[in-house]
Amino acid sequence: MSHPKPLHALAAAALAAAVALGPAHLAAAATPGQPAQGLPTSEQLTAALLTVDDIGPGFTQVSSTASPSAGPSTMPSPANDCDALSDLINMHTGIPGPETPHAEAELDGPGGNPMVTESLTAEDAGKLTTDLDAATAALKSCHTITFSAGTNDSVTFTVTPVTLGDRQDASAVRLDGTLAGVQLNAFVGVERFGTVGMAFGFFQRGGDSSQLASFQYRAAVAKVQRALGATAGSTTPPTATAPVTQGTSV
């Protein structure tokens, strides 16, 4: 294929972008250039992301950054189906600014298979609730979705609600499709940790087992809880927040 990443990875990454939380228009209410008081910093969010040490041998850390390296413009767009999710993807026309603490990571297995992505964004509790509600509604309303990478290649995924971790209320879906006879499979999940939202993605080709995806998702949830002092599903803000007075971040 001519595109740099497999289409299934790009398509599922677009879903992750849709639920990455903290779109630019929601950040407008914060003081320009400054994160809201009491929110974790981008550096603290970065420290809570999965690394190779967390998910086992064979993976390569492709990126781990407090400033997303690629905006939604690099992702494919739905060719048809699933208007709610398409609208959510298109809404993210820019990356979060400094007033919206954000960090993301990508870890690739051999040859990019499987691929794990994770995004953490800190927002005011009310804004985060709005974002999570929109993401959850979009995922629930989507049954099939077709992506194109800007070439002749496209793939239609069936979208099925699943439970990735230990919380039944955490929204997650699996995507199944085929491209040129190759089985494509992805999992996307969102979770809340007080004022921090997580978007998780697991993408694989040539298989459809959920076992490794569930393991990596649980690892991501556990690390965020340890690093930020927050409980999955809770609306209580993390305890590992940025200091109010000037000084070095933890």
Solvent accessible surface area in square Angstrom, and as a share of the most:
residue,aa,sasa,rsa
1,M,139,0.62
2,S,102,0.66
3,H,23,0.10
4,P,131,0.83
5,K,60,0.25
6,P,39,0.24
7,L,0,0.00
8,H,2,0.01
9,A,1,0.01
10,L,23,0.11
11,A,0,0.00
12,A,0,0.00
13,A,13,0.10
14,A,0,0.00
15,L,0,0.00
16,A,14,0.11
17,A,19,0.15
18,A,2,0.02
19,V,1,0.00
20,A,17,0.13
21,L,3,0.02
22,G,1,0.01
23,P,1,0.01
24,A,49,0.38
25,H,104,0.46
26,L,30,0.15
27,A,7,0.05
28,A,81,0.63
29,A,85,0.66
30,A,20,0.16
31,T,83,0.48
32,P,117,0.74
33,G,43,0.42
34,Q,109,0.49
35,P,62,0.39
36,A,39,0.30
37,Q,153,0.68
38,G,35,0.34
39,L,13,0.06
40,P,0,0.00
41,T,21,0.12
42,S,26,0.17
43,E,116,0.52
44,Q,12,0.05
45,L,0,0.00
46,T,39,0.23
47,A,69,0.53
48,A,0,0.00
49,L,0,0.00
50,L,0,0.00
51,T,47,0.27
52,V,44,0.25
53,D,138,0.71
54,D,43,0.22
55,I,10,0.05
56,G,25,0.24
57,P,132,0.83
58,G,51,0.49
59,F,26,0.11
60,T,87,0.50
61,Q,61,0.27
62,V,76,0.44
63,S,34,0.22
64,S,51,0.33
65,T,34,0.20
66,A,37,0.29
67,S,75,0.49
68,P,17,0.11
69,S,97,0.63
70,A,44,0.34
71,G,20,0.19
72,P,30,0.19
73,S,111,0.72
74,T,82,0.48
75,M,45,0.20
76,P,10,0.06
77,S,60,0.39
78,P,20,0.12
79,A,62,0.48
80,N,83,0.43
81,D,60,0.31
82,C,20,0.12
83,D,109,0.56
84,A,47,0.37
85,L,1,0.00
86,S,20,0.13
87,D,94,0.49
88,L,17,0.09
89,I,7,0.04
90,N,83,0.42
91,M,71,0.32
92,H,15,0.07
93,T,121,0.70
94,G,27,0.26
95,I,79,0.40
96,P,24,0.15
97,G,25,0.24
98,P,98,0.62
99,E,31,0.14
100,T,7,0.04
101,P,3,0.02
102,H,8,0.03
103,A,0,0.00
104,E,43,0.19
105,A,3,0.03
106,E,26,0.11
107,L,0,0.00
108,D,18,0.09
109,G,5,0.05
110,P,101,0.64
111,G,68,0.66
112,G,20,0.19
113,N,43,0.22
114,P,22,0.14
115,M,7,0.03
116,V,0,0.00
117,T,21,0.12
118,E,2,0.01
119,S,11,0.07
120,L,0,0.00
121,T,0,0.00
122,A,0,0.00
123,E,8,0.03
124,D,74,0.38
125,A,41,0.32
126,G,47,0.45
127,K,47,0.20
128,L,0,0.00
129,T,56,0.32
130,T,79,0.46
131,D,11,0.06
132,L,20,0.10
133,D,86,0.45
134,A,42,0.32
135,A,1,0.01
136,T,35,0.20
137,A,61,0.47
138,A,3,0.02
139,L,2,0.01
140,K,136,0.58
141,S,60,0.39
142,C,2,0.01
143,H,130,0.58
144,T,52,0.30
145,I,0,0.00
146,T,14,0.08
147,F,0,0.00
148,S,32,0.20
149,A,25,0.19
150,G,74,0.71
151,T,56,0.33
152,N,159,0.82
153,D,46,0.24
154,S,54,0.35
155,V,4,0.02
156,T,67,0.39
157,F,0,0.00
158,T,68,0.40
159,V,10,0.06
160,T,62,0.36
161,P,93,0.58
162,V,42,0.24
163,T,61,0.35
164,L,5,0.02
165,G,6,0.06
166,D,119,0.62
167,R,77,0.28
168,Q,146,0.65
169,D,121,0.63
170,A,11,0.09
171,S,16,0.11
172,A,7,0.05
173,V,3,0.01
174,R,47,0.17
175,L,0,0.00
176,D,39,0.20
177,G,13,0.12
178,T,91,0.53
179,L,21,0.10
180,A,100,0.77
181,G,76,0.73
182,V,64,0.37
183,Q,71,0.31
184,L,6,0.03
185,N,0,0.00
186,A,0,0.00
187,F,1,0.00
188,V,0,0.00
189,G,0,0.00
190,V,4,0.02
191,E,6,0.03
192,R,26,0.10
193,F,0,0.00
194,G,0,0.00
195,T,10,0.06
196,V,0,0.00
197,G,0,0.00
198,M,0,0.00
199,A,2,0.01
200,F,0,0.00
201,G,0,0.00
202,F,0,0.00
203,F,0,0.00
204,Q,24,0.11
205,R,80,0.29
206,G,61,0.59
207,G,21,0.20
208,D,66,0.34
209,S,66,0.43
210,S,49,0.31
211,Q,147,0.65
212,L,72,0.36
213,A,0,0.00
214,S,19,0.13
215,F,115,0.48
216,Q,0,0.00
217,Y,4,0.02
218,R,100,0.36
219,A,22,0.17
220,A,0,0.00
221,V,20,0.11
222,A,37,0.29
223,K,30,0.13
224,V,0,0.00
225,Q,61,0.27
226,R,166,0.60
227,A,39,0.30
228,L,1,0.01
229,G,34,0.33
230,A,8,0.07
231,T,87,0.50
232,A,13,0.10
233,G,31,0.30
234,S,29,0.19
235,T,93,0.54
236,T,90,0.52
237,P,72,0.45
238,P,5,0.03
239,T,112,0.65
240,A,34,0.27
241,T,43,0.25
242,A,21,0.16
243,P,63,0.40
244,V,116,0.67
245,T,104,0.61
246,Q,184,0.82
247,G,64,0.62
248,T,130,0.76
249,S,51,0.33
250,V,163,0.94
